[in-house]
Amino acid sequence: ECAAVVDEYAPVIAQKIFQGFPASVICSDIGLCSSKKAAIKTKAQGGIGCTVCTVIIGYAEDYLGSNATLAQIETFLNTTVCDLLPSFLR
């Protein structure tokens, strides 16, 4: 699950982390989590993709800090982040 999210969305996630967007906005923007308005209207839940997305972004922010470059964020997403997750989410 993590590898699939990273493979598909790493450049977009990295750019949005670099720009300072929170995980909830990033994951909603790429379609893995429902926005609050959409969730209220449709009562949809984000599911495992939303959870994985939020955790990935949290790890990236925690490990890299706010001074990371775009390249460092993307490298971390592509090489490290999935190894930090439990095996069933990788």
PyMOL CGO cylinders between C-alpha atoms (Angstrom):
from pymol import cmd
from pymol.cgo import CYLINDER

trace = [
    CYLINDER, 0.00, 0.00, 0.00, 2.75, 2.46, 0.92, 0.3, 1, 1, 1, 1, 1, 1,
    CYLINDER, 2.75, 2.46, 0.92, 4.81, 1.65, -2.16, 0.3, 1, 1, 1, 1, 1, 1,
    CYLINDER, 4.81, 1.65, -2.16, 1.79, 2.16, -4.41, 0.3, 1, 1, 1, 1, 1, 1,
    CYLINDER, 1.79, 2.16, -4.41, 1.04, 5.57, -2.86, 0.3, 1, 1, 1, 1, 1, 1,
    CYLINDER, 1.04, 5.57, -2.86, 4.69, 6.66, -3.07, 0.3, 1, 1, 1, 1, 1, 1,
    CYLINDER, 4.69, 6.66, -3.07, 5.13, 5.39, -6.64, 0.3, 1, 1, 1, 1, 1, 1,
    CYLINDER, 5.13, 5.39, -6.64, 2.12, 7.29, -7.86, 0.3, 1, 1, 1, 1, 1, 1,
    CYLINDER, 2.12, 7.29, -7.86, 2.20, 10.46, -5.79, 0.3, 1, 1, 1, 1, 1, 1,
    CYLINDER, 2.20, 10.46, -5.79, 5.76, 11.11, -4.49, 0.3, 1, 1, 1, 1, 1, 1,
    CYLINDER, 5.76, 11.11, -4.49, 6.47, 14.20, -6.62, 0.3, 1, 1, 1, 1, 1, 1,
    CYLINDER, 6.47, 14.20, -6.62, 3.15, 15.84, -5.75, 0.3, 1, 1, 1, 1, 1, 1,
    CYLINDER, 3.15, 15.84, -5.75, 3.40, 14.92, -2.06, 0.3, 1, 1, 1, 1, 1, 1,
    CYLINDER, 3.40, 14.92, -2.06, 6.98, 16.19, -1.90, 0.3, 1, 1, 1, 1, 1, 1,
    CYLINDER, 6.98, 16.19, -1.90, 6.04, 19.50, -3.52, 0.3, 1, 1, 1, 1, 1, 1,
    CYLINDER, 6.04, 19.50, -3.52, 3.11, 20.05, -1.17, 0.3, 1, 1, 1, 1, 1, 1,
    CYLINDER, 3.11, 20.05, -1.17, 5.16, 19.13, 1.93, 0.3, 1, 1, 1, 1, 1, 1,
    CYLINDER, 5.16, 19.13, 1.93, 7.83, 21.56, 0.71, 0.3, 1, 1, 1, 1, 1, 1,
    CYLINDER, 7.83, 21.56, 0.71, 5.16, 24.26, 0.37, 0.3, 1, 1, 1, 1, 1, 1,
    CYLINDER, 5.16, 24.26, 0.37, 4.02, 23.62, 3.95, 0.3, 1, 1, 1, 1, 1, 1,
    CYLINDER, 4.02, 23.62, 3.95, 0.62, 22.07, 3.38, 0.3, 1, 1, 1, 1, 1, 1,
    CYLINDER, 0.62, 22.07, 3.38, -0.68, 19.80, 6.19, 0.3, 1, 1, 1, 1, 1, 1,
    CYLINDER, -0.68, 19.80, 6.19, -1.22, 16.09, 5.62, 0.3, 1, 1, 1, 1, 1, 1,
    CYLINDER, -1.22, 16.09, 5.62, -5.01, 16.43, 5.61, 0.3, 1, 1, 1, 1, 1, 1,
    CYLINDER, -5.01, 16.43, 5.61, -4.89, 18.91, 2.72, 0.3, 1, 1, 1, 1, 1, 1,
    CYLINDER, -4.89, 18.91, 2.72, -2.27, 16.97, 0.74, 0.3, 1, 1, 1, 1, 1, 1,
    CYLINDER, -2.27, 16.97, 0.74, -4.09, 13.65, 1.03, 0.3, 1, 1, 1, 1, 1, 1,
    CYLINDER, -4.09, 13.65, 1.03, -7.40, 15.26, 0.16, 0.3, 1, 1, 1, 1, 1, 1,
    CYLINDER, -7.40, 15.26, 0.16, -5.88, 17.07, -2.85, 0.3, 1, 1, 1, 1, 1, 1,
    CYLINDER, -5.88, 17.07, -2.85, -4.53, 13.84, -4.33, 0.3, 1, 1, 1, 1, 1, 1,
    CYLINDER, -4.53, 13.84, -4.33, -7.83, 12.06, -3.72, 0.3, 1, 1, 1, 1, 1, 1,
    CYLINDER, -7.83, 12.06, -3.72, -6.82, 9.63, -0.98, 0.3, 1, 1, 1, 1, 1, 1,
    CYLINDER, -6.82, 9.63, -0.98, -8.82, 11.31, 1.79, 0.3, 1, 1, 1, 1, 1, 1,
    CYLINDER, -8.82, 11.31, 1.79, -12.21, 12.91, 1.59, 0.3, 1, 1, 1, 1, 1, 1,
    CYLINDER, -12.21, 12.91, 1.59, -12.43, 16.60, 2.28, 0.3, 1, 1, 1, 1, 1, 1,
    CYLINDER, -12.43, 16.60, 2.28, -14.55, 17.50, 5.28, 0.3, 1, 1, 1, 1, 1, 1,
    CYLINDER, -14.55, 17.50, 5.28, -17.27, 18.96, 3.05, 0.3, 1, 1, 1, 1, 1, 1,
    CYLINDER, -17.27, 18.96, 3.05, -17.34, 15.88, 0.82, 0.3, 1, 1, 1, 1, 1, 1,
    CYLINDER, -17.34, 15.88, 0.82, -17.29, 13.57, 3.83, 0.3, 1, 1, 1, 1, 1, 1,
    CYLINDER, -17.29, 13.57, 3.83, -20.27, 15.37, 5.33, 0.3, 1, 1, 1, 1, 1, 1,
    CYLINDER, -20.27, 15.37, 5.33, -22.19, 15.25, 2.04, 0.3, 1, 1, 1, 1, 1, 1,
    CYLINDER, -22.19, 15.25, 2.04, -21.40, 11.66, 1.12, 0.3, 1, 1, 1, 1, 1, 1,
    CYLINDER, -21.40, 11.66, 1.12, -20.45, 10.21, 4.51, 0.3, 1, 1, 1, 1, 1, 1,
    CYLINDER, -20.45, 10.21, 4.51, -17.47, 8.67, 2.71, 0.3, 1, 1, 1, 1, 1, 1,
    CYLINDER, -17.47, 8.67, 2.71, -14.51, 7.47, 4.71, 0.3, 1, 1, 1, 1, 1, 1,
    CYLINDER, -14.51, 7.47, 4.71, -10.96, 7.69, 3.45, 0.3, 1, 1, 1, 1, 1, 1,
    CYLINDER, -10.96, 7.69, 3.45, -10.01, 4.07, 4.11, 0.3, 1, 1, 1, 1, 1, 1,
    CYLINDER, -10.01, 4.07, 4.11, -6.53, 2.56, 4.14, 0.3, 1, 1, 1, 1, 1, 1,
    CYLINDER, -6.53, 2.56, 4.14, -5.19, 4.85, 1.39, 0.3, 1, 1, 1, 1, 1, 1,
    CYLINDER, -5.19, 4.85, 1.39, -6.03, 7.90, 3.48, 0.3, 1, 1, 1, 1, 1, 1,
    CYLINDER, -6.03, 7.90, 3.48, -4.37, 6.39, 6.55, 0.3, 1, 1, 1, 1, 1, 1,
    CYLINDER, -4.37, 6.39, 6.55, -1.23, 5.44, 4.64, 0.3, 1, 1, 1, 1, 1, 1,
    CYLINDER, -1.23, 5.44, 4.64, -1.03, 8.87, 3.02, 0.3, 1, 1, 1, 1, 1, 1,
    CYLINDER, -1.03, 8.87, 3.02, -1.37, 10.68, 6.35, 0.3, 1, 1, 1, 1, 1, 1,
    CYLINDER, -1.37, 10.68, 6.35, 1.24, 8.46, 8.04, 0.3, 1, 1, 1, 1, 1, 1,
    CYLINDER, 1.24, 8.46, 8.04, 3.70, 8.87, 5.13, 0.3, 1, 1, 1, 1, 1, 1,
    CYLINDER, 3.70, 8.87, 5.13, 3.45, 12.64, 5.31, 0.3, 1, 1, 1, 1, 1, 1,
    CYLINDER, 3.45, 12.64, 5.31, 3.76, 12.62, 9.09, 0.3, 1, 1, 1, 1, 1, 1,
    CYLINDER, 3.76, 12.62, 9.09, 6.94, 10.56, 8.92, 0.3, 1, 1, 1, 1, 1, 1,
    CYLINDER, 6.94, 10.56, 8.92, 8.39, 12.82, 6.23, 0.3, 1, 1, 1, 1, 1, 1,
    CYLINDER, 8.39, 12.82, 6.23, 7.68, 15.93, 8.28, 0.3, 1, 1, 1, 1, 1, 1,
    CYLINDER, 7.68, 15.93, 8.28, 9.02, 14.41, 11.50, 0.3, 1, 1, 1, 1, 1, 1,
    CYLINDER, 9.02, 14.41, 11.50, 12.21, 12.96, 10.02, 0.3, 1, 1, 1, 1, 1, 1,
    CYLINDER, 12.21, 12.96, 10.02, 13.09, 15.78, 7.66, 0.3, 1, 1, 1, 1, 1, 1,
    CYLINDER, 13.09, 15.78, 7.66, 11.99, 18.86, 9.58, 0.3, 1, 1, 1, 1, 1, 1,
    CYLINDER, 11.99, 18.86, 9.58, 10.96, 22.13, 8.02, 0.3, 1, 1, 1, 1, 1, 1,
    CYLINDER, 10.96, 22.13, 8.02, 14.28, 22.94, 6.34, 0.3, 1, 1, 1, 1, 1, 1,
    CYLINDER, 14.28, 22.94, 6.34, 14.31, 19.98, 3.96, 0.3, 1, 1, 1, 1, 1, 1,
    CYLINDER, 14.31, 19.98, 3.96, 14.73, 20.63, 0.27, 0.3, 1, 1, 1, 1, 1, 1,
    CYLINDER, 14.73, 20.63, 0.27, 12.31, 19.33, -2.31, 0.3, 1, 1, 1, 1, 1, 1,
    CYLINDER, 12.31, 19.33, -2.31, 14.92, 16.79, -3.43, 0.3, 1, 1, 1, 1, 1, 1,
    CYLINDER, 14.92, 16.79, -3.43, 15.46, 15.54, 0.14, 0.3, 1, 1, 1, 1, 1, 1,
    CYLINDER, 15.46, 15.54, 0.14, 11.72, 15.09, 0.65, 0.3, 1, 1, 1, 1, 1, 1,
    CYLINDER, 11.72, 15.09, 0.65, 11.29, 13.18, -2.60, 0.3, 1, 1, 1, 1, 1, 1,
    CYLINDER, 11.29, 13.18, -2.60, 14.32, 10.98, -1.88, 0.3, 1, 1, 1, 1, 1, 1,
    CYLINDER, 14.32, 10.98, -1.88, 12.99, 10.20, 1.59, 0.3, 1, 1, 1, 1, 1, 1,
    CYLINDER, 12.99, 10.20, 1.59, 9.58, 9.29, 0.16, 0.3, 1, 1, 1, 1, 1, 1,
    CYLINDER, 9.58, 9.29, 0.16, 11.12, 7.07, -2.53, 0.3, 1, 1, 1, 1, 1, 1,
    CYLINDER, 11.12, 7.07, -2.53, 13.76, 5.29, -0.43, 0.3, 1, 1, 1, 1, 1, 1,
    CYLINDER, 13.76, 5.29, -0.43, 12.94, 5.36, 3.27, 0.3, 1, 1, 1, 1, 1, 1,
    CYLINDER, 12.94, 5.36, 3.27, 9.40, 6.08, 4.35, 0.3, 1, 1, 1, 1, 1, 1,
    CYLINDER, 9.40, 6.08, 4.35, 7.80, 2.72, 3.51, 0.3, 1, 1, 1, 1, 1, 1,
    CYLINDER, 7.80, 2.72, 3.51, 10.45, 0.86, 5.52, 0.3, 1, 1, 1, 1, 1, 1,
    CYLINDER, 10.45, 0.86, 5.52, 9.23, 2.70, 8.62, 0.3, 1, 1, 1, 1, 1, 1,
    CYLINDER, 9.23, 2.70, 8.62, 5.68, 1.37, 8.33, 0.3, 1, 1, 1, 1, 1, 1,
    CYLINDER, 5.68, 1.37, 8.33, 4.39, -1.97, 9.59, 0.3, 1, 1, 1, 1, 1, 1,
    CYLINDER, 4.39, -1.97, 9.59, 4.77, -4.69, 6.95, 0.3, 1, 1, 1, 1, 1, 1,
    CYLINDER, 4.77, -4.69, 6.95, 1.04, -4.91, 6.15, 0.3, 1, 1, 1, 1, 1, 1,
    CYLINDER, 1.04, -4.91, 6.15, 1.08, -1.25, 5.00, 0.3, 1, 1, 1, 1, 1, 1,
    CYLINDER, 1.08, -1.25, 5.00, 4.22, -1.50, 2.85, 0.3, 1, 1, 1, 1, 1, 1,
]
cmd.load_cgo(trace, "trace")
